Amino acid sequence: MVTDPWQAPDAPVPPRYGEFAAPAAPGQGAPYQGRPYQSSPYPSSDPGQGWAPPPKPGLIPLRPIGFGTLLGASFQVLRRNPKATFGSGLIVQAALMLVTVVIVGLVTFWAIDRIDSAPLDQKDAVTAGSVLIGALSLIVPVALSLIGSALLQAVIVVEVARATLGEKLRLGALWRRAATRLWPLTLWTLLLTLALLIGVAVIAGIVVLLVSVGDVAGIVAGVLVGVFGGLLLAAASAFIYTKTSAVPSLIVLEKFSVRASVVRSWSLTRGYFWRTLGVLLLVGLIVQVISQIVTTPVSLLFGVGTVLVDPTGAFAEQSSILSVIVSLIIAIPVAAVAAVVQSAAVALIYLDLRMRKEGLDLELARYVESAMQGGDVPDPYLAPAASGGYPAA
């Protein structure tokens, strides 16, 4: 081993990358205070405390997350624990799509057959009833979609939180932890969905009311309300979604109620709105581009192949069924990847906000250090009950 000839024989050896600074020996400086690294990029003047880069026990370094690191870690979640993350996304998306296809498909087939076999004098009434039944059949897939989305979000939040500490949980363990906070998270997902639907309904109602007047002025006013109302709704949705982006993580990790989580998320994102919005938009854009790159060529090839194999359309019904099957085979994995990456980005944004505003990185480093030494320490993500400024659960 090559040593520095200018270094004193008893001087402490600086830690390597990812290691904690060693405690000072007697007479070599102040005792070690348990701080795993220093925020200053320069060596400490204290000879007993060397500087080391922040440790990285798992998914990310224990420091505020840079923009590029956050984007990369969102996709790395899939690669680090694919059975638990991609497997969860695949199970949830497959269940949702299959239930939707089966229920809606059966109801649609029954409704069409009922309308075709109805007498002419009853066809209008039968058609109206069949349409209503078809609309009601969507309630089951929508309800399952809300529960499935909440479950997957909770699973990925737990995975990101434990992966940051260097832990790797199996799929069953992740689901058991996520299930304890499933219903509050489902309630939050439902509230967001209802708020969006109410906004769309209000704008659509105003447009219909103005257009129904019948004159040119009413039609022009309806078009303007539709355009600017839609833009205003989109801006309001982006604002609310960004300010409440930490709510799922707060519900799952800090075990707050929905109301308390909204209040705390609003506080955490203060001063970091545009950064948070930028990450959410960029991750969503990347996921959509990747999804189109995967699905579009397959759809085009399948369409061309159908024309070449069956140019006369003699097997149109069989082709339609095959098209649905192929679409599901492609759409389910793509939707699973998209859901996992976007959920991971939301969880990482929460960690970054707490590191920047509350020093969570130091708490996580102390937890990792104590765990390596066999210590029994509380969950570092739980907010202290007596902490000032934290809303009560």
Beta strands, then each sheet from edge to edge (+ up, - down):
end
